[in-house]
Amino acid sequence: MQMFTWLLVLAALVAVLRVYMTVRRMRQQGKEDWDERLVKNLRTQGGDPFKPYAVDFFFDLPDQGACEKVAALLGPRGYAVDFRRVDPEQGDRYTLHALRTMRISVPDMQALTRELSTVAVHHGGRYDGWATAGITRAARRTSP
């Protein structure tokens, strides 16, 4: 009887671990799929894959200190960065905007999404995605 109980507990742990790994994989895939959709949208609007574009990157961060740290990381890498406090009626947060001119490709944008998401989380915030003049801002991703 005790052996049966241990087997049930082990099976439950394995099931929970599998669900966790599947959800994690799907979240990452969803982020990467979004980058792919934005790049494809740019191409269908006549975007040239060899032409550099001004790309806007958006972050939601908890305070001015976090914004300054993220700005210090991005500035030397060629990003023009500005940030401001969000309207107090919408919360006590800051929004950071980074602008960089670059060529846009699916693998590059997926890698940047992973990297910038990590930077945002490390500083207590979230990465809200990217947009360019060839893609309307309404198409910008917002994280759940």
C-alpha positions as CSV (number, residue, x, y, z in Angstrom):
1,M,0.0,0.0,0.0
2,Q,2.8,2.4,0.9
3,M,4.6,1.6,-2.4
4,F,1.4,2.4,-4.3
5,T,1.2,5.8,-2.6
6,W,4.8,6.6,-3.5
7,L,4.2,5.6,-7.1
8,L,1.1,8.0,-7.2
9,V,3.1,10.8,-5.8
10,L,5.9,10.2,-8.3
11,A,3.5,10.1,-11.2
12,A,1.9,13.4,-10.0
13,L,5.3,15.0,-9.8
14,V,6.2,13.9,-13.3
15,A,2.9,15.1,-14.7
16,V,3.3,18.5,-13.1
17,L,6.9,18.8,-14.5
18,R,5.7,17.9,-18.0
19,V,2.9,20.5,-17.8
20,Y,5.3,23.1,-16.6
21,M,7.9,22.4,-19.4
22,T,5.1,22.3,-22.1
23,V,3.8,25.7,-20.9
24,R,7.2,27.2,-20.8
25,R,8.0,25.9,-24.3
26,M,4.7,27.3,-25.7
27,R,5.3,30.7,-24.2
28,Q,8.8,31.0,-25.8
29,Q,7.4,29.7,-29.1
30,G,4.6,32.3,-28.9
31,K,7.1,35.1,-28.5
32,E,9.2,33.9,-31.4
33,D,6.2,33.4,-33.6
34,W,5.2,37.0,-32.9
35,D,8.6,38.3,-34.1
36,E,8.2,36.1,-37.2
37,R,4.8,37.5,-37.9
38,L,6.0,41.1,-37.6
39,V,8.9,40.5,-40.0
40,K,6.6,38.8,-42.5
41,N,4.2,41.7,-42.2
42,L,7.0,44.1,-42.9
43,R,8.0,42.0,-46.0
44,T,4.4,41.9,-47.3
45,Q,4.2,45.7,-46.9
46,G,7.2,45.9,-49.3
47,G,10.0,46.0,-46.8
48,D,13.5,45.3,-48.1
49,P,15.4,42.7,-46.1
50,F,18.7,44.3,-47.0
51,K,17.7,47.8,-45.9
52,P,18.2,49.0,-42.3
53,Y,15.1,50.3,-40.5
54,A,14.7,52.4,-37.4
55,V,13.3,49.9,-34.9
56,D,11.6,51.0,-31.7
57,F,11.9,48.7,-28.6
58,F,9.5,49.1,-25.6
59,F,9.9,48.2,-22.0
60,D,7.8,48.5,-18.9
61,L,10.0,49.1,-15.8
62,P,9.3,49.6,-12.1
63,D,11.3,52.8,-11.4
64,Q,13.7,55.4,-12.7
65,G,16.7,53.4,-11.3
66,A,15.8,50.4,-13.4
67,C,15.4,52.7,-16.5
68,E,18.8,54.2,-15.9
69,K,20.4,50.7,-15.6
70,V,18.8,49.4,-18.8
71,A,19.7,52.6,-20.6
72,A,23.3,52.2,-19.5
73,L,23.3,48.7,-21.0
74,L,21.7,49.6,-24.3
75,G,23.3,53.0,-25.0
76,P,26.8,51.6,-25.7
77,R,25.2,49.1,-28.1
78,G,23.9,51.7,-30.4
79,Y,20.4,52.3,-28.9
80,A,19.1,55.8,-28.4
81,V,17.1,55.6,-25.1
82,D,14.5,57.7,-23.5
83,F,12.2,57.0,-20.6
84,R,9.4,58.6,-18.7
85,R,7.1,57.9,-15.8
86,V,3.7,56.5,-16.8
87,D,0.6,58.6,-16.0
88,P,0.0,58.0,-12.2
89,E,-3.6,57.1,-12.9
90,Q,-2.3,54.1,-14.8
91,G,0.2,53.0,-12.1
92,D,3.5,53.9,-10.6
93,R,5.7,52.5,-13.4
94,Y,8.1,53.8,-16.1
95,T,8.1,53.2,-19.8
96,L,11.4,53.0,-21.6
97,H,11.8,53.4,-25.4
98,A,14.9,52.4,-27.2
99,L,15.6,53.2,-30.9
100,R,18.2,51.5,-33.1
101,T,18.7,51.4,-36.8
102,M,19.3,47.9,-38.0
103,R,18.4,45.2,-40.6
104,I,15.4,43.1,-39.7
105,S,15.5,39.3,-40.0
106,V,13.5,36.7,-38.1
107,P,16.4,35.0,-36.3
108,D,17.9,38.4,-35.3
109,M,14.6,39.7,-33.9
110,Q,13.9,36.4,-32.1
111,A,17.3,36.6,-30.5
112,L,16.8,40.2,-29.5
113,T,13.4,39.4,-28.0
114,R,15.0,36.7,-25.8
115,E,17.8,39.0,-24.8
116,L,15.8,42.1,-24.1
117,S,13.1,40.0,-22.2
118,T,15.9,38.7,-20.0
119,V,17.3,42.3,-19.4
120,A,13.8,43.6,-18.5
121,V,13.0,40.7,-16.1
122,H,16.4,41.1,-14.5
123,H,15.5,44.8,-13.7
124,G,12.0,44.0,-12.4
125,G,10.1,44.8,-15.6
126,R,9.0,43.4,-18.9
127,Y,9.9,43.8,-22.5
128,D,6.9,44.9,-24.5
129,G,8.1,44.2,-28.0
130,W,9.3,46.1,-31.0
131,A,7.9,48.0,-34.0
132,T,9.2,49.9,-37.0
133,A,7.7,52.5,-39.4
134,G,6.9,49.6,-41.8
135,I,4.7,48.0,-39.2
136,T,2.0,49.9,-37.5
137,R,2.3,50.5,-33.7
138,A,-1.1,48.8,-33.3
139,A,0.6,45.5,-34.2
140,R,3.1,45.9,-31.3
141,R,3.1,42.9,-29.0
142,T,2.0,43.4,-25.4
143,S,3.0,40.7,-22.9
144,P,0.5,39.1,-20.7
